[in-house]
Amino acid sequence: MNTSPKAVRFDEDTLWVSLSDGRTIAAPLTWFPRPLEAAPEQRAQVELSKNSLHWELLDEDISVAGLLAGQPDLSHRGARHCA
């Protein structure tokens, strides 16, 4: 895949990722419990790599391929009840 993340932003409910091919993808923030619960200052400390988003402080990695496939963070399934 040649599409890499170029920018990340959040609103109250959504993670937005601008890609190198010009697309912007969005995913519900509820898919990613660590960034959801993080302070805005912690969310801003994202590192962009060729294929993913990484938050060292939050111990969180989100792949561009997973976002494009519509895959939520499955590591927390069963750990909490989502309404």
MOHUZI-V431293 format. One record per residue. N is the residue number from 1. RES is the residue in one small letter. BURIAL is b if it has 24 or more other ideal C-beta (glycine too) atoms within 12 Angstrom, else e. Layout:
<<N RES BURIAL> <N RES BURIAL>>
This chain:
<<1 m e> <2 n e> <3 t e> <4 s b> <5 p b> <6 k e> <7 a e> <8 v b> <9 r e> <10 f b> <11 d e> <12 e e> <13 d e> <14 t e> <15 l b> <16 w b> <17 v b> <18 s e> <19 l b> <20 s e> <21 d e> <22 g e> <23 r e> <24 t e> <25 i b> <26 a e> <27 a b> <28 p e> <29 l b> <30 t e> <31 w b> <32 f b> <33 p b> <34 r b> <35 p b> <36 l b> <37 e e> <38 a e> <39 a e> <40 p e> <41 e e> <42 q e> <43 r b> <44 a e> <45 q e> <46 v b> <47 e e> <48 l e> <49 s e> <50 k e> <51 n e> <52 s b> <53 l b> <54 h e> <55 w b> <56 e e> <57 l e> <58 l b> <59 d e> <60 e b> <61 d b> <62 i b> <63 s b> <64 v b> <65 a e> <66 g b> <67 l b> <68 l e> <69 a e> <70 g e> <71 q e> <72 p e> <73 d b> <74 l e> <75 s e> <76 h e> <77 r e> <78 g e> <79 a e> <80 r e> <81 h e> <82 c e> <83 a e>>
